[in-house]
Amino acid sequence: MEVAETKCSSGYGKPPWIFKGSALYQLHLVKSETARAFIPKEFRLVEAFGYTLGGFFLASYEDSPAGVFDELVVIAGTVWNPPTSCAWAARVLVNSGDACDHGRKEVGLPSQVAKFSKKITAIPRQRKSKFSGFLDKIGLGTASSSTKSCMDVLVTETNDRSTTDICNINLTAVVPGMKFDKWKGPAIKMSLPSFSGRTEYNPSLLKYSCNIECRVRAVRAAKVSRPSLTSKQDAEESLSEHERQNLTISVMLSKPILALEFSCLKMQVEAPVVVSQHSTSRFATTVTD
């Protein structure tokens, strides 16, 4: 694939850009027809039986070029990039103006500013069974070694003309400091390649990679719901924007199949590269249905 280097914004400094914090990476089965609404026609979906692999990446960064902020990356689906595949983001929501501007202009992401409203409530401790008592004796029990809590994250997209509640994400977590919470899973290194671009802020087709180091463990999938209709829409807002928001919500409400918790996260984002027109045309020829 032929690529060319892109220019980088001075506000973020020189790449690679480093982000540290924690995240939930949740994979969903997304309807192919929903994913195709976001993905350029020259790409072919990785799909089976009318579904592709999408989901979301919900992160809380403690240190980054834009400081402390939250991010929700809604992944529409996965496209072929022989011999492997790449993800395509339907929408990126961040509560940082700097992160939004950088994502739009430098990485070609469909970034929007959003508000992340978090509410934590305690979950009553479940009554022990005889089996859980046995696990406690051998040091494998969890009922008495941790107090669980529930966090609701309401994500509200904002701009000059409207505010729209995108989704509510319900996570069940283990309260930090307890014995069981010390086990965060094995340390891993992985790379998440993605395509981006074709937006009003960056019309070029781009490819970039996120190199991740973290501790990972499988967790219970977060429950995603659509909030009650409390959105305040401007009458002049385009129908296409409403459609994009609704399709984004459809991705979030699709069926989860795997949830991974990333702790001690260090994510290194490489500078995106422009996929040349020649390479794009050649790729489109090889994957057209």
LUMRORO-594172 format. One record per residue (C-alpha): z, x, y. Coordinates in steps of 0.001 Angstrom, whole numbers, plus 500000, padded with zeros to 6 digits. Each point is the difference from the previous one (the first is absolute). Example, Ala and Ser with C-alpha at 12.3 -4.5 7.8 and 13.67 -1.06 7.14 Angstrom:
% LUMRORO-594172
507800512300495500 499340501370503440 
This chain:
% LUMRORO-594172
500000500000500000 498990501419503374 502705499963502640 500604501344503479 503294500762501710 501322497554502599 501778500793503259 503741499435500099 502183498535502715 502263502421501854 502925497549500018 500535500362496264 499364503741499985 497773501784497549 499624498670496438 501280499746497411 502433497402501327 503378499820498222 501992496801499458 503463499901498403 502015497005498850 499863497432497195 497532497377498823 499182497222497562 496532500219498432 499131496704498349 496786499388498050 498489496499499833 497110498289498291 497864498854502938 497091497588499673 496733501875500355 498614497455502458 503000500605502276 499638503782499853 496252499943500680 500610498377503389 501479503312501194 497891502590498161 496575501262501199 497088498667497972 498872503444498829 503139500401497911 500547498521496591 503407498681499041 501936501271497021 500477496579498440 500389498054496776 500014496260499351 499722499246503711 502926502190501132 500430503426501554 503056502214500515 501597499662503430 503507499417501324 502049501578502759 501888503088501131 503181499208501961 501488503136501561 502889500895502253 499514503412501619 503000501972501235 497859502865501298 496332500028500997 497673501061502836 500693496546501517 503756500168499400 501900497318498065 497931496941499080 499161497485497254 496596499452498435 498385497389497763 496619500958498533 498298497001498376 497550501302497382 497063497641499442 498717501678496864 498586503082498310 496396501203500302 497962502381497890 499688503581501198 498534501779496931 501546501579498046 503173498306501267 500887497133502358 501502499415503457 502129497317501632 498907497920502991 502575498719502511 499565496443501236 502575500385502760 502615502496501161 503039498679501872 502326502382501861 502794499607502540 498848503016502006 497314499984502675 499295503713499464 499591499516496238 497711497018500597 497752501903502434 499813503037497713 499180497892496953 497231498176501836 498309502904501749 500535502976497685 500322498534496497 497766496952500432 502683497586498818 500188496291500918 503372500608501645 501966497377501912 503376500068501728 502622497900498242 503700499197500024 502094500655496871 503067497730499957 502472501057497280 502898497986498627 502351501234497267 502148497642497919 502332500732497078 499236498741496508 503034498732498044 500917502311497140 498990498570496643 502565499413497305 500055502728497373 498874499408496457 501472501762496955 496891502162499813 500249501079503654 503636500875499396 498909502303497177 497442501631502312 502746500608502566 502063501844497390 497183502397499179 499069500507503654 496795497963500077 501312496810501551 498884498782503405 502009496838500678 503181501773501039 498431503145501461 497906498377502695 500004497091502386 496596498446500471 498681498689503259 496887498151501066 497835500922502983 497539497618501629 497305501605502137 498091497603502254 496785501618501244 498609498475503189 496707501208501445 499936500144503799 497374500537502666 499343498973503585 498903496491499083 501961498946496931 502772500607497498 499448499198496325 502534500105497183 498074501794497248 502504499943497144 503610500218498907 500768502713497442 503157499543497929 501336503204498427 502948500429497681 501631503390500602 502973502020498829 502550500765502671 499884503747500834 502970502105498988 500697498324496691 499864501892496710 496850498414498602 498109500521503232 500157503783499500 497267499745497368 496767499790501964 497548500783497237 497927503118499300 498424502120502731 496213499630500130 496986501119501992 496975497738500417 496958499469502191 498828496621501271 496353500250501164 498740497225502252 496944498900501958 500313498656503541 498033499410503178 497345497440500897 502287498582502696 499469499390503715 502115503081500779 498330502304497465 496620498758498676 499466503047497772 500657499802496276 502904502355499243 501822501392497022 503527501398500089 502754500929497588 503780499526499950 501774502683497973 503417498751498941 503126501741498742 502910497732499101 502362498722497377 498670496852498377 501362497241497827 498743496581498927 501864497142501652 499922496225500015 496977498745501921 500720498752503498 499484496282500561 497481499295502736 499865496630501726 498156498522502939 502374499035502811 499978496527501478 497314499522502611 501704501347503107 497010501930501336 499021499687503648 496230500326500187 497851500249503118 497286497344500063 497366502638500737 500816502158496971 496935500334497810 499667498179496709 499130503278498242 503381501430500982 501748496950498534 497990500476496819 500966503668499735 503663499159500403 499805497245497379 498205502263497540 502604502713500623 502721497498499126 498050499062496854 500112503637498871 503773500122500564 500502496760498055 497951501167496989 501578500731496620 502117503198499820 499696502136496868 501982503147500842 502485501083502675 500989503613500629 502771501211502274 499290503292501781 503120501811501215 500316503468501553 496421499354501101 497885502686501637 496466498834500704 497373502385501309 496952498293501490 496923502181500225 497496499719502850 497376497387499126 496408501061499483 496867498059500860 497892498888497062 496410500772500973 497310497321500184 497930501840497366 502926500083497598 500809496337500652 496435498905499299 499848502008496802 503358498561498890 498894496447500789 496880500458497884 501989501046496961 502536497172500059 498025496944501095 500401497131497582 
